[in-house]
Structures are given as structure tokens and as C-alpha cells.
């Protein structure tokens, strides 16, 4: 072998070795973003396109984990995930404890039709109106949640009830969400705040009927669609890599839009996986809620109303100005292509 051929072969070998190394390096080049979100079939429909390669990013990989509400609360304080879906009510107390939790976008925004946040009674119940709830027991899934706080605001502001936990017009009975339909069916409570799939099933079976749709009531009263959950991140991480978290918002929003635009593809698959009627997803996306992942000016107004009303009702002791809790680089809905 001549010296020239040796060096040519060595150079080719070096190029081949570098090419082999390039694949794993390229695979690792994307920024990893971890995301904790509420475990619910509706959310799995939102996440489907992102999980299944229908929505992709050149710069980030999203590792998403569904969590029950207690685990979400714990993960928020522990900073277990880069981004967390959490109750809008969780932001003020978290910041008061020194946790620099910032709102990136709306996690759950009530639909204009207002379904999915109703108060339900048995079909043969003598209770006909909200006024009839006085002295009765209302099952709720979490008194500390934004969803139930919004129910209490509606009962107070729209219907004039005293919603204090002590000495109020009705008794709030806190139950795990899956236990509420059975409690209502067996008269352990007179009414219940059925949510998501429970409300859909109640519409189908006729076993329960709504006496109010509080989301609709609130939209009517305050002229904005209320926000119960937010997408939040941590100040230091957001400041260090704003482009990463804006891209996260983009792909999460795109995954939600994909589900809305491809219902015949997404809903049967997710329905079969979670043993849920695909019609539920159609109802959820068109009449119950939105999962925007981005932020609108109306979302900020809605969160401000939630916090101010919560202070008036002594549900929140204090709350900072909403503008101080908004990530300044958040992806805005108004700026998205139409």
C-alpha cells in the first residue's frame, strides 16, 4: 500500500466514523421539554397529534405526562416538569410562597355555550332552580380548584346565594370526581357539579338533568370566557430559553387544532384507547372547553375577574396584579396566523 492510498483510506475511515457519530448527536440536538397535564380523555385527544408525529418541531421534543389533580399540585411545587397545567387559582399562593410561577397560556377556557360546568340533579328531583338548592348538599370535586371557585362565583353573583363554607345557603360536599354520579344517584347529595365525560353521559342517559350551566352564566355576566386552568412555567427557565418555550406553546396549540380539524381520525382512536364514546370528544371541543395553550387578552381579563371575585368571597386572601404573573414572551393568540 502506498502512503497516498493509506492516507486516502484513513481519511475515508475518519469521514465514515464522523458520519456514524453524527446520527446520535443529531438525535440529541433537540431541546427536551417535560410537561405535566391533567389526566382526562379530552386532554388525550388534545395531545394525540403531538404524541403520534402529526405535529412536530425541528428544535424541541416534548415529553408529556398525565397526572391526577393531587399529583399535579405536588408536581407544581416540586418543579417536577418544565411546564405544568395547573389551576388558575394556584398561581397567587404559589407566588406568595416564593415560587416564580408564570402564566404562559390558557389551559382550559370555557366554551361560549357553557356546557361542562353545570349543576345537576336527579331527573325526578323536586329541585327545579338554583334557589331550590338552599339548605341542600352540592357535591364538588375540589373546593380549591378554579372550576369550583367559578361555580361559587356564579352562585353568588348570578343567583344571589351565600356560598360561604360556614353558615352559607348550601353545604359543599367535597368528593373525588369519579364518585360524584354515584353520590347523586344514591341521594348522598341533592346536586353535583358533574364534569367532562360525566356531564356528557348524563346528557345521553337522561338519569340527571342540569338546573344551571354556570359557565354560560359567567360568560353572560362578565362578557368573557372564563379560564379555569393555565399553562405555567418557571421564571428562571423561561428567561433562559424563551424560544424553547414559545415553540412548546406552538406545537401544543397545533396539536389541539389538529384534533379539532381531524375528528374522524383522532376521536375514534382516543375513544377506543380510553373506552370513551367518540361523540364525547365532539361535544367537548364544540360545547364544553378549549385548550388553547396560548394566551389572549380576554384570558388575562378572565383571570383578573377570577382572582378579584375570589378575594371578595374570601376564597383567596391575596392576589398579585395579573400582569405581574404573565410571562412577557408568551405566545399570543392574537398573533397566530388565521
C-alpha positions as CSV (number, residue, x, y, z in Angstrom):
1,X,0.0,0.0,0.0
2,X,1.4,3.4,-1.0
3,X,1.5,6.3,1.5
4,X,-1.1,8.1,-0.6
5,X,-3.6,5.3,-0.6
6,X,-3.1,4.8,3.1
7,X,-4.0,8.4,3.8
8,X,-6.9,8.3,1.4
9,X,-8.3,5.3,3.2
10,X,-7.6,6.8,6.6
11,X,-9.4,10.0,5.6
12,X,-12.4,8.0,4.3
13,X,-12.5,6.0,7.5
14,X,-12.4,9.2,9.6
15,X,-15.3,10.6,7.5
16,X,-17.3,7.4,8.0
17,X,-16.7,7.5,11.7
18,X,-17.8,11.1,12.0
19,X,-20.9,10.3,9.9
20,X,-21.7,7.5,12.3
21,X,-21.3,9.8,15.3
22,X,-23.5,12.5,13.7
23,X,-26.7,10.5,13.9
24,X,-26.9,10.1,17.7
25,X,-25.6,13.7,18.1
26,X,-28.4,15.0,15.8
27,X,-30.9,13.0,17.7
28,X,-29.8,14.6,20.9
29,X,-29.7,18.1,19.5
30,X,-33.4,18.9,20.2
31,X,-34.2,20.5,23.5
32,X,-36.2,18.3,25.8
33,X,-39.3,19.9,27.4
34,X,-41.2,18.0,30.1
35,X,-44.9,18.7,30.5
36,X,-47.4,17.6,33.3
37,X,-51.1,17.9,32.5
38,X,-54.4,16.7,33.8
39,X,-55.2,13.1,33.2
40,X,-58.5,13.2,31.3
41,X,-59.6,11.6,28.0
42,X,-60.3,15.1,26.5
43,X,-56.7,16.1,27.1
44,X,-55.5,12.9,25.4
45,X,-57.3,13.9,22.3
46,X,-55.5,17.3,22.5
47,X,-52.1,15.5,22.9
48,X,-52.7,12.9,20.2
49,X,-51.2,14.6,17.2
50,X,-48.1,15.6,19.2
51,X,-47.7,12.1,20.5
52,X,-48.1,10.5,17.1
53,X,-45.9,12.6,14.9
54,X,-48.7,14.6,13.2
55,X,-47.3,17.8,14.8
56,X,-43.5,18.0,15.0
57,X,-40.8,20.5,15.8
58,X,-37.3,20.9,14.4
59,X,-36.0,22.2,17.7
60,X,-37.8,20.5,20.7
61,X,-39.0,17.2,21.9
62,X,-42.0,17.2,24.3
63,X,-42.2,14.5,27.0
64,X,-45.8,14.7,28.3
65,X,-47.2,13.0,31.5
66,X,-50.9,12.8,32.5
67,X,-51.4,13.4,36.2
68,X,-54.3,13.3,38.6
69,X,-55.1,16.6,40.4
70,X,-53.2,15.8,43.7
71,X,-50.1,14.8,41.7
72,X,-50.4,18.0,39.6
73,X,-50.4,20.1,42.7
74,X,-47.4,18.3,44.1
75,X,-45.5,18.5,40.8
76,X,-46.2,22.2,40.6
77,X,-44.5,23.0,43.9
78,X,-41.7,20.5,43.3
79,X,-40.9,21.8,39.8
80,X,-41.0,18.3,38.6
81,X,-41.8,19.4,35.0
82,X,-40.6,22.3,32.9
83,X,-44.2,23.2,32.1
84,X,-47.3,22.4,34.1
85,X,-51.0,22.6,33.6
86,X,-52.4,24.0,36.8
87,X,-55.4,25.7,38.3
88,X,-55.6,29.4,37.7
89,X,-56.3,29.7,41.4
90,X,-52.9,28.1,42.2
91,X,-50.8,31.0,40.8
92,X,-51.3,33.6,43.7
93,X,-50.5,31.2,46.6
94,X,-47.6,29.7,44.7
95,X,-46.0,33.1,44.1
96,X,-46.7,34.2,47.7
97,X,-44.6,31.2,48.7
98,X,-41.7,32.5,46.5
99,X,-42.3,30.1,43.6
100,X,-41.8,32.2,40.4
101,X,-44.6,30.5,38.5
102,X,-45.7,32.4,35.4
103,X,-48.7,32.0,33.2
104,X,-47.8,31.1,29.6
105,X,-51.3,30.4,28.2
106,X,-54.8,29.2,28.9
107,X,-55.1,25.5,29.7
108,X,-58.9,25.4,29.9
109,X,-61.1,28.1,28.6
110,X,-64.9,27.7,28.9
111,X,-66.8,27.4,25.6
112,X,-69.3,30.1,24.7
113,X,-72.2,27.6,25.0
114,X,-71.1,27.0,28.6
115,X,-71.7,23.2,28.9
116,X,-69.5,21.1,31.0
117,X,-69.7,23.3,34.1
118,X,-73.3,22.5,35.0
119,X,-75.1,21.8,38.3
120,X,-77.0,18.5,38.0
121,X,-79.8,16.9,39.9
122,X,-81.6,13.5,39.5
123,X,-84.2,13.5,36.8
124,X,-87.1,13.1,39.3
125,X,-85.6,15.6,41.8
126,X,-88.0,18.2,43.2
127,X,-85.2,20.8,42.8
128,X,-86.1,22.9,39.7
129,X,-84.0,26.0,40.1
130,X,-80.8,27.2,41.8
131,X,-82.9,28.9,44.5
132,X,-84.1,25.4,45.5
133,X,-80.6,24.5,46.4
134,X,-80.8,26.4,49.7
135,X,-80.3,24.1,52.6
136,X,-79.1,21.3,50.2
137,X,-75.9,19.4,49.6
138,X,-73.8,20.1,46.5
139,X,-71.1,17.6,45.5
140,X,-67.9,19.3,44.3
141,X,-64.6,17.7,43.1
142,X,-62.2,20.2,44.7
143,X,-63.0,23.4,46.7
144,X,-59.6,24.7,45.9
145,X,-59.9,24.4,42.2
146,X,-60.6,27.2,39.8
147,X,-63.5,25.3,38.3
148,X,-65.4,25.0,41.6
149,X,-64.4,28.6,42.6
150,X,-66.1,29.7,39.3
151,X,-69.2,27.7,40.3
152,X,-69.3,29.5,43.6
153,X,-68.8,32.9,41.9
154,X,-71.7,32.1,39.6
155,X,-73.9,31.0,42.5
156,X,-73.1,34.2,44.3
157,X,-73.0,36.9,41.6
158,X,-75.6,35.5,39.2
159,X,-78.1,33.7,41.6
160,X,-77.5,35.6,44.9
161,X,-76.6,32.7,47.1
162,X,-74.4,32.9,50.2
163,X,-71.6,30.5,49.2
164,X,-69.6,30.7,52.5
165,X,-68.4,27.3,53.6
166,X,-69.7,28.0,57.1
167,X,-73.2,29.4,57.5
168,X,-73.8,29.6,53.8
169,X,-77.0,28.8,51.9
170,X,-75.9,25.3,50.9
171,X,-73.4,22.6,52.0
172,X,-70.5,21.8,49.7
173,X,-69.5,18.2,49.9
174,X,-66.0,17.5,48.5
175,X,-65.8,14.2,46.8
176,X,-63.4,12.5,44.3
177,X,-64.7,13.4,40.8
178,X,-65.4,9.8,39.9
179,X,-67.6,9.3,43.0
180,X,-70.0,12.2,42.3
181,X,-72.5,10.5,39.9
182,X,-73.0,7.6,42.4
183,X,-73.4,10.0,45.3
184,X,-76.1,11.9,43.4
185,X,-77.8,8.7,42.2
186,X,-78.0,7.3,45.8
187,X,-79.1,10.6,47.4
188,X,-76.0,11.2,49.4
189,X,-76.2,14.7,47.9
190,X,-79.0,16.5,46.2
191,X,-76.9,18.1,43.4
192,X,-73.5,17.7,41.9
193,X,-71.1,19.6,39.6
194,X,-70.7,16.8,37.0
195,X,-67.7,17.4,34.7
196,X,-66.5,16.4,31.3
197,X,-67.4,12.8,30.4
198,X,-69.9,12.7,33.4
199,X,-71.9,15.6,32.0
200,X,-71.8,14.0,28.5
201,X,-73.1,10.7,29.9
202,X,-75.8,12.4,31.8
203,X,-77.0,14.1,28.6
204,X,-77.1,10.7,26.9
205,X,-78.8,8.7,29.6
206,X,-81.2,11.3,31.0
207,X,-80.6,10.0,34.5
208,X,-79.7,13.5,35.6
209,X,-80.7,17.0,34.4
210,X,-79.0,20.4,34.8
211,X,-80.5,23.2,36.7
212,X,-77.8,25.7,35.6
213,X,-74.9,25.9,33.2
214,X,-72.6,28.1,35.3
215,X,-70.0,28.7,32.5
216,X,-72.7,30.2,30.3
217,X,-74.0,32.3,33.2
218,X,-70.5,33.7,33.8
219,X,-69.9,34.4,30.1
220,X,-73.2,36.3,30.1
221,X,-72.4,38.2,33.2
222,X,-68.7,39.2,32.6
223,X,-68.7,39.1,28.8
224,X,-65.6,37.0,28.6
225,X,-65.0,33.2,28.5
226,X,-63.7,32.2,31.9
227,X,-60.4,30.4,32.4
228,X,-60.1,27.6,34.9
229,X,-56.7,26.1,34.1
230,X,-53.5,27.7,32.9
231,X,-50.3,26.5,31.3
232,X,-47.5,27.7,33.5
233,X,-43.7,27.7,33.6
234,X,-40.9,28.8,35.9
235,X,-39.4,32.2,35.6
236,X,-35.7,31.1,35.5
237,X,-36.3,28.5,32.8
238,X,-38.5,30.8,30.7
239,X,-35.9,33.6,30.9
240,X,-33.0,31.3,30.0
241,X,-34.7,29.8,26.9
242,X,-37.7,31.8,25.7
243,X,-37.5,30.4,22.2
244,X,-37.8,26.8,23.5
245,X,-41.0,27.6,25.5
246,X,-42.6,29.6,22.7
247,X,-42.0,26.6,20.4
248,X,-43.6,24.4,23.1
249,X,-46.7,26.6,23.0
250,X,-46.8,26.5,19.3
251,X,-46.7,22.7,19.0
252,X,-49.2,22.2,21.8
253,X,-51.6,24.6,20.2
254,X,-51.1,22.9,16.9
255,X,-51.8,19.5,18.4
256,X,-55.1,20.9,19.8
257,X,-56.0,22.4,16.4
258,X,-55.2,19.1,14.7
259,X,-57.7,17.2,16.9
260,X,-60.4,19.8,16.1
261,X,-59.7,19.7,12.3
262,X,-59.4,15.8,12.1
263,X,-62.1,14.5,14.4
264,X,-62.8,11.4,12.3
265,X,-59.1,10.4,12.6
266,X,-58.4,11.3,16.3
267,X,-61.6,10.8,18.2
268,X,-62.3,7.1,17.4
269,X,-58.6,6.2,18.2
270,X,-58.6,8.0,21.6
271,X,-62.1,6.8,22.4
272,X,-61.1,3.2,21.9
273,X,-57.9,3.6,23.9
274,X,-59.8,5.1,26.9
275,X,-63.2,3.4,26.4
276,X,-65.0,6.7,25.7
277,X,-67.7,7.3,23.1
278,X,-66.0,9.3,20.3
279,X,-69.1,11.6,20.4
280,X,-67.9,12.8,23.8
281,X,-64.9,14.5,22.1
282,X,-67.1,16.2,19.6
283,X,-69.2,17.6,22.4
284,X,-66.2,18.6,24.4
285,X,-64.4,20.5,21.7
286,X,-67.6,22.2,20.3
287,X,-69.6,22.9,23.5
288,X,-67.5,22.3,26.7
289,X,-64.0,23.8,26.6
290,X,-61.0,24.9,24.6
291,X,-57.4,24.0,25.4
292,X,-55.6,27.0,23.7
293,X,-52.1,26.6,25.2
294,X,-51.5,30.3,24.1
295,X,-52.8,33.4,25.7
296,X,-55.4,36.0,24.7
297,X,-56.2,39.4,26.0
298,X,-59.6,38.1,27.2
299,X,-57.9,35.3,29.1
300,X,-56.0,37.9,31.1
301,X,-59.3,39.7,31.8
302,X,-60.9,36.4,32.8
303,X,-58.1,35.5,35.3
304,X,-58.3,39.0,36.8
305,X,-62.0,38.6,37.4
306,X,-61.5,35.2,38.9
307,X,-58.9,36.5,41.4
308,X,-60.8,39.7,42.3
309,X,-64.1,37.8,42.9
310,X,-62.2,35.1,44.9
311,X,-60.8,37.8,47.2
312,X,-64.3,39.3,47.6
313,X,-65.6,35.9,48.6
314,X,-62.6,35.3,50.9
315,X,-61.5,32.3,48.9
316,X,-58.2,34.0,48.1
317,X,-56.6,36.0,50.8
318,X,-54.4,38.0,48.4
319,X,-53.5,38.1,44.7
320,X,-50.9,40.0,42.8
321,X,-51.8,42.1,39.7
322,X,-52.4,39.6,36.9
323,X,-49.9,41.4,34.6
324,X,-47.1,40.6,37.0
325,X,-47.8,36.9,36.6
326,X,-47.9,36.8,32.8
327,X,-44.7,35.6,31.0
328,X,-43.8,38.5,28.9
329,X,-42.7,36.4,25.9
330,X,-45.9,34.2,25.9
331,X,-47.2,33.3,22.5
332,X,-50.3,35.4,22.0
333,X,-53.4,34.0,20.3
334,X,-54.0,37.3,18.5
335,X,-50.6,36.9,16.8
336,X,-51.2,33.4,15.4
337,X,-51.9,33.0,11.7
338,X,-55.6,33.0,11.0
